[in-house]
């Protein structure tokens, strides 16, 4: 008769221990901050693109908002597309998720910069649509990374912290910072600066790729429960 395999006792962790566990995982922390860089760009453009079209092209508020919405709507397509691409690459390269997130963030930054710096009118509109498509390519792989390098019992906490960081440092600050810069140098100049945040995110993701395999290898297999 086959004996039952003994099950390891659950490891109970206090909140402070969980935080320290995350802080000892560089690829995770870098990913959190990189998320903030990309959401800074997304929130800034969602907020200010209608005003940009009003000021630079003399459009009425309604059509300007519709034009901006049609551009940013394409970002939604980028998320599943990026997920498919990174899953295919991940079959051949172990740290594909942070690498793809980094490269796609840099691509997004370059496309947005070119859109604002070198194009006008219809050509600019087309370039912005391409840029928007690239904006969320990083999302699926980066979201998976927040789960890969932590114990399954901490998946929900890990992604919750990611959402908090990206909203505190990215979504909430992007529109405010762009507005402040716009007051100093004009909205066109401010929109040219925004891609620097996606480039910053790209660099952080690439740095995360250097730690990813090591962090993945040390994930504890013991059941984890949060101690009350």
C-alpha positions as CSV (number, residue, x, y, z in Angstrom):
1,X,0.0,0.0,0.0
2,X,1.4,3.4,-1.1
3,X,2.1,5.8,1.8
4,X,0.7,9.3,1.6
5,X,3.3,12.0,0.8
6,X,3.8,14.2,3.9
7,X,2.6,17.7,3.4
8,X,4.9,20.5,4.7
9,X,3.4,22.6,7.4
10,X,2.2,26.0,6.3
11,X,4.5,28.9,6.9
12,X,2.8,31.8,8.6
13,X,4.2,35.2,7.8
14,X,3.4,38.6,9.3
15,X,2.9,41.6,7.1
16,X,6.4,43.0,7.8
17,X,7.9,39.6,6.8
18,X,6.0,39.7,3.5
19,X,7.2,43.2,2.8
20,X,10.8,42.1,3.5
21,X,10.3,39.1,1.2
22,X,9.3,41.4,-1.6
23,X,12.1,43.9,-0.9
24,X,14.6,41.0,-1.3
25,X,13.2,40.3,-4.8
26,X,14.8,43.0,-7.1
27,X,13.0,42.0,-10.3
28,X,9.7,42.5,-8.5
29,X,10.5,46.0,-7.1
30,X,11.9,47.1,-10.4
31,X,8.7,45.9,-12.1
32,X,6.5,47.8,-9.7
33,X,8.3,51.1,-10.4
34,X,8.5,50.4,-14.2
35,X,4.7,49.9,-14.2
36,X,4.4,53.4,-12.7
37,X,6.5,54.9,-15.5
38,X,4.3,53.4,-18.2
39,X,1.0,54.3,-16.4
40,X,2.4,57.9,-16.0
41,X,2.5,58.1,-19.8
42,X,-0.9,56.5,-20.3
43,X,-2.6,58.7,-17.8
44,X,-0.9,61.9,-19.1
45,X,-1.9,61.2,-22.7
46,X,-5.4,60.2,-21.8
47,X,-5.9,63.4,-20.0
48,X,-4.1,65.9,-22.2
49,X,-4.4,64.6,-25.8
50,X,-7.8,66.3,-26.3
51,X,-6.4,69.7,-25.1
52,X,-3.4,69.1,-27.4
53,X,-5.6,68.8,-30.4
54,X,-7.6,71.8,-29.4
55,X,-4.6,74.0,-29.0
56,X,-2.4,72.8,-31.9
57,X,-5.1,72.0,-34.5
58,X,-7.9,74.4,-33.5
59,X,-10.4,71.5,-33.1
60,X,-13.6,71.8,-31.1
61,X,-13.6,70.1,-27.7
62,X,-16.0,67.3,-28.8
63,X,-14.1,66.2,-32.0
64,X,-10.8,66.5,-30.1
65,X,-12.0,64.2,-27.4
66,X,-13.3,61.7,-30.0
67,X,-10.0,61.8,-31.8
68,X,-8.0,61.2,-28.7
69,X,-10.2,58.4,-27.6
70,X,-9.9,56.6,-31.0
71,X,-6.1,56.8,-30.6
72,X,-5.9,55.5,-27.0
73,X,-8.5,52.8,-27.7
74,X,-5.8,51.0,-29.7
75,X,-3.8,50.6,-26.5
76,X,-6.3,47.9,-25.5
77,X,-5.4,45.8,-28.5
78,X,-1.7,46.0,-27.5
79,X,-2.2,44.1,-24.2
80,X,-3.3,40.8,-25.6
81,X,-1.0,41.1,-28.6
82,X,1.9,41.6,-26.2
83,X,0.8,38.6,-24.2
84,X,0.8,36.4,-27.3
85,X,4.2,37.6,-28.4
86,X,5.9,37.3,-25.0
87,X,4.4,33.8,-24.4
88,X,5.9,32.7,-27.7
89,X,9.3,34.2,-26.9
90,X,9.2,32.7,-23.4
91,X,9.2,29.2,-24.9
92,X,12.8,29.9,-26.1
93,X,14.2,32.4,-23.6
94,X,13.8,32.1,-19.8
95,X,13.7,35.8,-19.0
96,X,11.6,36.8,-22.0
97,X,8.9,38.5,-19.8
98,X,11.0,41.3,-18.3
99,X,13.1,41.6,-21.5
100,X,10.0,42.0,-23.7
101,X,8.5,44.5,-21.3
102,X,11.7,46.5,-21.4
103,X,12.0,46.5,-25.2
104,X,8.4,47.2,-25.8
105,X,8.4,50.1,-23.4
106,X,11.4,51.6,-25.2
107,X,9.6,51.1,-28.5
108,X,6.6,52.9,-27.1
109,X,8.7,55.8,-25.9
110,X,10.4,56.2,-29.3
111,X,7.2,56.1,-31.2
112,X,5.5,58.7,-29.0
113,X,8.5,61.0,-29.2
114,X,8.6,60.7,-33.0
115,X,4.9,61.3,-33.2
116,X,5.1,64.6,-31.4
117,X,8.5,65.8,-32.7
118,X,8.3,65.1,-36.4
119,X,4.7,64.7,-37.6
120,X,1.7,66.9,-38.0
121,X,-1.9,66.5,-39.2
122,X,-3.0,63.1,-40.6
123,X,0.5,61.6,-40.5
124,X,0.7,62.5,-36.8
125,X,-2.7,60.9,-36.2
126,X,-1.5,57.6,-37.8
127,X,1.7,57.6,-35.9
128,X,-0.1,58.2,-32.7
129,X,-2.3,55.2,-33.4
130,X,0.8,53.0,-33.9
131,X,2.3,54.5,-30.7
132,X,-0.9,53.7,-28.8
133,X,-0.8,50.1,-30.1
134,X,2.7,49.7,-28.6
135,X,1.9,51.4,-25.3
136,X,0.5,48.3,-23.6
137,X,2.5,45.6,-25.2
138,X,4.5,45.3,-22.0
139,X,1.4,44.7,-19.8
140,X,0.8,41.0,-20.0
141,X,4.4,39.9,-19.5
142,X,5.0,42.4,-16.7
143,X,1.8,41.4,-14.9
144,X,2.9,37.8,-15.1
145,X,6.2,38.7,-13.6
146,X,4.6,40.0,-10.5
147,X,3.3,36.5,-9.9
148,X,6.3,34.5,-11.2
149,X,8.8,35.6,-8.6
150,X,6.6,35.4,-5.5
151,X,5.1,32.4,-3.7
152,X,1.6,31.4,-5.0
153,X,0.2,32.3,-1.6
154,X,1.3,35.9,-2.1
155,X,0.1,36.4,-5.7
156,X,-2.9,38.6,-4.7
157,X,-0.8,40.8,-2.4
158,X,1.9,41.2,-5.0
159,X,-0.4,42.4,-7.7
160,X,-2.3,44.6,-5.3
161,X,1.0,46.3,-4.3
162,X,1.8,46.7,-8.0
163,X,-1.6,48.5,-8.6
164,X,-1.0,50.8,-5.6
165,X,2.5,51.8,-6.7
166,X,1.5,52.4,-10.3
167,X,-1.4,54.5,-9.3
168,X,0.4,56.5,-6.6
169,X,3.5,57.2,-8.7
170,X,2.1,57.0,-12.2
171,X,-1.6,57.5,-12.9
172,X,-2.1,60.2,-10.2
173,X,1.0,62.2,-11.0
174,X,1.1,62.0,-14.8
175,X,-1.7,64.5,-15.6
176,X,-0.5,66.9,-12.8
177,X,3.1,67.0,-13.8
178,X,2.3,67.5,-17.5
179,X,0.0,70.3,-16.6
180,X,2.7,72.0,-14.5
181,X,5.3,71.6,-17.3
182,X,2.7,72.9,-19.8
183,X,2.4,76.1,-17.8
184,X,6.1,76.6,-18.1
185,X,6.9,75.6,-21.7
186,X,3.6,75.0,-23.4
187,X,1.6,71.8,-23.9
188,X,3.5,70.7,-27.1
189,X,6.8,70.8,-25.1
190,X,5.3,68.9,-22.2
191,X,4.0,66.2,-24.5
192,X,7.5,65.7,-25.8
193,X,8.8,65.1,-22.3
194,X,6.3,62.4,-21.4
195,X,7.9,59.5,-23.4
196,X,10.9,59.8,-21.1
197,X,8.9,58.0,-18.4
198,X,8.2,55.0,-20.7
199,X,11.9,55.0,-21.6
200,X,12.7,55.0,-17.8
201,X,10.2,52.1,-17.4
202,X,12.0,50.2,-20.2
203,X,15.4,50.6,-18.5
204,X,13.9,49.3,-15.3
205,X,12.4,46.2,-17.0
206,X,15.7,45.5,-18.6
207,X,17.4,45.7,-15.2
208,X,14.7,43.4,-13.8
209,X,15.6,40.8,-16.5
210,X,19.1,40.5,-14.9
211,X,17.6,39.3,-11.6
212,X,14.6,37.4,-12.9
213,X,16.0,33.9,-13.2
214,X,17.6,34.1,-9.8
215,X,14.4,35.4,-8.2
216,X,12.4,32.8,-9.9
217,X,14.7,30.0,-8.6
218,X,14.3,31.0,-5.0
219,X,10.5,31.0,-4.8
220,X,9.6,29.1,-1.7
221,X,7.4,26.0,-2.4
222,X,6.1,25.8,1.2
223,X,2.5,26.9,1.7
224,X,2.4,30.5,2.9
225,X,-0.4,31.9,5.1
226,X,-0.6,35.5,6.4
227,X,-0.5,35.5,10.2
228,X,-3.3,37.6,11.8
